Amino acid sequence: MSADLESNLWSDFQYTHVMAQAQAALGRPQQAVRWLARSTERRFLNYPFLSARDPLIARIRGNDELESLLERVRQSWETFEARVAAGPEGSGSL
């Protein structure tokens, strides 16, 4: 992959998630977690999907680095859900 292409992909949560899926499918857990971490930095925080429903990430579930990342995503997801439940008068902006 060219540096230009990687740079363009790196800036988007969706493309980084797709790259994580591709790396997981290819059996490259470290690269998959690297891309998935970037995706979550770009605010892809759907914990239920990432932790249990994403079939392309399934191959690397149980990986220590992935589980650590998913714990951070879970915390962010729960914070998000609490803010949504609080409504517009709640604890501030999303």
Backbone torsions as a table, in degrees:
resi	resn	phi	psi	omega
1	MET	NA	135.6	-179.5
2	SER	-72.6	155.7	178.3
3	ALA	-62.3	-37.0	178.7
4	ASP	-63.7	-44.8	179.8
5	LEU	-63.8	-46.7	179.6
6	GLU	-60.2	-41.0	178.6
7	SER	-60.6	-42.8	179.0
8	ASN	-66.6	-42.6	179.1
9	LEU	-66.5	-37.1	-174.5
10	TRP	-61.3	-23.9	-173.8
11	SER	-89.1	0.6	-173.3
12	ASP	-126.2	133.5	-178.1
13	PHE	-65.5	-34.8	-177.0
14	GLN	-72.1	-46.5	179.7
15	TYR	-65.2	-37.1	178.6
16	THR	-67.2	-34.5	176.3
17	HIS	-66.4	-43.1	178.2
18	VAL	-61.7	-40.7	178.0
19	MET	-65.6	-37.3	175.9
20	ALA	-61.7	-43.8	178.6
21	GLN	-61.5	-43.8	-179.9
22	ALA	-63.1	-44.0	179.8
23	GLN	-64.9	-39.0	177.1
24	ALA	-63.8	-44.1	179.9
25	ALA	-62.7	-31.1	178.7
26	LEU	-83.9	0.2	178.6
27	GLY	76.8	32.0	179.8
28	ARG	-114.8	76.2	-172.9
29	PRO	-61.2	-39.1	-179.5
30	GLN	-63.3	-43.4	178.6
31	GLN	-68.3	-37.8	178.3
32	ALA	-60.7	-45.7	-179.6
33	VAL	-66.5	-37.9	177.8
34	ARG	-58.9	-48.2	-179.8
35	TRP	-68.4	-40.0	-179.7
36	LEU	-67.6	-37.0	176.1
37	ALA	-60.3	-42.4	178.4
38	ARG	-64.6	-39.9	178.0
39	SER	-59.5	-42.0	179.3
40	THR	-71.6	-31.3	173.6
41	GLU	-63.3	-30.8	178.8
42	ARG	-86.3	11.2	171.1
43	ARG	84.2	24.8	169.3
44	PHE	-86.5	97.4	-169.4
45	LEU	-121.7	28.3	-178.3
46	ASN	-77.4	84.0	-176.2
47	TYR	-57.7	-47.2	-179.7
48	PRO	-56.9	-40.2	179.6
49	PHE	-68.1	-49.7	-176.3
50	LEU	-67.0	-38.0	-174.1
51	SER	-79.9	-25.8	-173.1
52	ALA	-140.2	-22.6	-169.8
53	ARG	-108.2	-20.7	-178.1
54	ASP	-73.1	107.2	-174.9
55	PRO	-68.6	-23.8	-178.0
56	LEU	-83.4	-17.5	175.3
57	ILE	-89.7	-16.5	-174.9
58	ALA	-52.0	-35.9	-176.3
59	ARG	-60.2	-26.5	-177.6
60	ILE	-108.8	4.4	176.4
61	ARG	-59.4	142.0	-175.8
62	GLY	97.4	-16.1	175.2
63	ASN	-64.1	131.4	-176.0
64	ASP	-57.5	-43.4	-179.9
65	GLU	-64.7	-40.9	178.5
66	LEU	-64.8	-44.4	-178.5
67	GLU	-63.0	-37.9	176.2
68	SER	-63.6	-45.0	177.4
69	LEU	-61.5	-45.3	-178.4
70	LEU	-63.8	-31.0	176.4
71	GLU	-64.9	-42.0	176.8
72	ARG	-65.4	-39.2	178.4
73	VAL	-64.9	-41.5	179.0
74	ARG	-58.0	-44.5	179.6
75	GLN	-62.3	-43.3	178.3
76	SER	-64.8	-40.5	179.5
77	TRP	-62.0	-44.8	-179.2
78	GLU	-65.6	-37.4	175.5
79	THR	-63.2	-44.5	178.1
80	PHE	-60.1	-48.6	-179.5
81	GLU	-59.5	-40.8	179.7
82	ALA	-63.7	-40.6	179.0
83	ARG	-67.0	-40.3	178.0
84	VAL	-64.4	-44.3	-179.5
85	ALA	-62.8	-31.2	-179.8
86	ALA	-71.4	-19.8	179.0
87	GLY	75.8	-174.8	-175.5
88	PRO	-63.2	-25.7	179.7
89	GLU	-86.1	0.4	-175.5
90	GLY	-69.9	-147.2	-168.1
91	SER	-85.1	28.2	175.7
92	GLY	115.6	-168.4	-176.4
93	SER	-77.4	159.7	176.9
94	LEU	-78.8	NA	NA
